[in-house]
Amino acid sequence: MCCKKRKIGHELRTLDNMMSRNLMAAARERGVDELTAMHGWILGYLCRNEDKDIFQKDIEAEFKICRSTVTNILKLMESESYFWIFPQLRWIYLILMII
């Protein structure tokens, strides 16, 4: 009896790619194509914690990403005016934007 092994990892990756493409296409239709998924997750995290002072290390810990990656993401998002970073106070002030 010949059975073809199913590769669940490959199938999950394929499904993830399809869902990502569909979500990004829907975002582009709404004019939000400049945001990446990680940018959206970080903005969501900041919104959910707007009553707290958020530090870069909080974002690093929440998303399990290294310091240099967070630094680059935050610099890019700040340059796009999604929020302000106050280095002297070492916290991030979120500007809520209506999309």
C-alpha beads as a LAMMPS data file, in Angstrom:
LAMMPS data file: protein, C-alpha beads

99 atoms
98 bonds

1 atom types
1 bond types

-500.0 500.0 xlo xhi
-500.0 500.0 ylo yhi
-500.0 500.0 zlo zhi

Masses

1 110.0

Atoms # bond

1 1 1 0.000 0.000 0.000
2 1 1 1.499 3.294 -1.070
3 1 1 0.618 6.263 1.067
4 1 1 1.804 9.742 0.366
5 1 1 2.881 11.419 3.584
6 1 1 1.164 14.685 4.268
7 1 1 3.451 17.506 5.203
8 1 1 1.443 19.610 7.603
9 1 1 4.216 22.188 8.002
10 1 1 4.256 22.890 4.285
11 1 1 0.462 23.080 4.159
12 1 1 0.376 25.512 7.082
13 1 1 3.018 27.713 5.438
14 1 1 1.058 27.715 2.172
15 1 1 -2.131 28.663 4.013
16 1 1 -0.283 31.439 5.877
17 1 1 1.049 32.846 2.590
18 1 1 -2.408 32.802 1.017
19 1 1 -3.971 34.553 4.004
20 1 1 -1.185 37.160 4.117
21 1 1 -1.593 37.945 0.425
22 1 1 -5.353 38.350 0.825
23 1 1 -4.992 40.575 3.884
24 1 1 -2.355 42.748 2.213
25 1 1 -4.521 43.076 -0.911
26 1 1 -7.464 44.193 1.247
27 1 1 -5.212 46.692 3.054
28 1 1 -3.940 48.099 -0.261
29 1 1 -7.530 48.656 -1.395
30 1 1 -7.973 50.799 1.721
31 1 1 -4.713 52.682 1.151
32 1 1 -2.785 51.071 3.988
33 1 1 -0.127 49.299 1.927
34 1 1 2.778 51.121 3.567
35 1 1 2.238 49.234 6.832
36 1 1 3.724 45.809 7.379
37 1 1 2.146 43.229 9.630
38 1 1 4.757 43.901 12.329
39 1 1 4.000 47.635 12.191
40 1 1 0.333 46.824 12.692
41 1 1 1.065 44.524 15.623
42 1 1 3.244 47.165 17.273
43 1 1 0.596 49.859 16.780
44 1 1 -2.008 47.488 18.219
45 1 1 0.220 46.825 21.229
46 1 1 0.698 50.558 21.777
47 1 1 -3.063 51.160 21.517
48 1 1 -3.868 48.361 23.973
49 1 1 -1.353 49.846 26.413
50 1 1 -2.006 53.541 25.850
51 1 1 -2.449 54.094 29.576
52 1 1 1.164 52.979 30.214
53 1 1 4.594 54.304 29.366
54 1 1 5.937 51.911 26.725
55 1 1 9.665 51.463 26.333
56 1 1 11.541 49.854 23.463
57 1 1 12.459 46.918 25.704
58 1 1 8.717 46.275 26.234
59 1 1 8.238 45.870 22.487
60 1 1 11.323 43.647 22.250
61 1 1 9.953 41.379 24.985
62 1 1 6.369 41.333 23.692
63 1 1 7.279 40.320 20.147
64 1 1 10.491 38.394 20.894
65 1 1 12.541 40.447 18.433
66 1 1 16.053 41.808 18.870
67 1 1 16.928 45.353 19.835
68 1 1 18.328 46.373 16.433
69 1 1 15.186 45.170 14.649
70 1 1 12.933 47.125 16.991
71 1 1 15.150 50.199 16.627
72 1 1 14.864 50.091 12.827
73 1 1 11.110 49.487 12.884
74 1 1 10.510 52.315 15.369
75 1 1 12.705 54.760 13.435
76 1 1 10.798 54.013 10.248
77 1 1 7.414 54.312 11.944
78 1 1 8.439 57.564 13.647
79 1 1 9.592 58.992 10.302
80 1 1 6.115 58.170 8.966
81 1 1 4.629 60.087 11.961
82 1 1 2.823 57.149 13.532
83 1 1 4.159 58.224 16.912
84 1 1 6.855 60.288 18.598
85 1 1 9.787 58.894 20.493
86 1 1 11.179 60.957 23.335
87 1 1 14.767 59.715 23.779
88 1 1 15.402 61.846 26.853
89 1 1 12.439 60.194 28.592
90 1 1 12.999 56.850 26.825
91 1 1 9.315 56.260 26.061
92 1 1 7.069 56.279 23.046
93 1 1 4.087 58.566 22.574
94 1 1 1.549 57.180 20.154
95 1 1 -0.312 59.399 17.731
96 1 1 -3.550 57.632 16.960
97 1 1 -4.246 57.918 13.284
98 1 1 -7.626 57.207 11.744
99 1 1 -7.161 55.085 8.671

Bonds

1 1 1 2
2 1 2 3
3 1 3 4
4 1 4 5
5 1 5 6
6 1 6 7
7 1 7 8
8 1 8 9
9 1 9 10
10 1 10 11
11 1 11 12
12 1 12 13
13 1 13 14
14 1 14 15
15 1 15 16
16 1 16 17
17 1 17 18
18 1 18 19
19 1 19 20
20 1 20 21
21 1 21 22
22 1 22 23
23 1 23 24
24 1 24 25
25 1 25 26
26 1 26 27
27 1 27 28
28 1 28 29
29 1 29 30
30 1 30 31
31 1 31 32
32 1 32 33
33 1 33 34
34 1 34 35
35 1 35 36
36 1 36 37
37 1 37 38
38 1 38 39
39 1 39 40
40 1 40 41
41 1 41 42
42 1 42 43
43 1 43 44
44 1 44 45
45 1 45 46
46 1 46 47
47 1 47 48
48 1 48 49
49 1 49 50
50 1 50 51
51 1 51 52
52 1 52 53
53 1 53 54
54 1 54 55
55 1 55 56
56 1 56 57
57 1 57 58
58 1 58 59
59 1 59 60
60 1 60 61
61 1 61 62
62 1 62 63
63 1 63 64
64 1 64 65
65 1 65 66
66 1 66 67
67 1 67 68
68 1 68 69
69 1 69 70
70 1 70 71
71 1 71 72
72 1 72 73
73 1 73 74
74 1 74 75
75 1 75 76
76 1 76 77
77 1 77 78
78 1 78 79
79 1 79 80
80 1 80 81
81 1 81 82
82 1 82 83
83 1 83 84
84 1 84 85
85 1 85 86
86 1 86 87
87 1 87 88
88 1 88 89
89 1 89 90
90 1 90 91
91 1 91 92
92 1 92 93
93 1 93 94
94 1 94 95
95 1 95 96
96 1 96 97
97 1 97 98
98 1 98 99
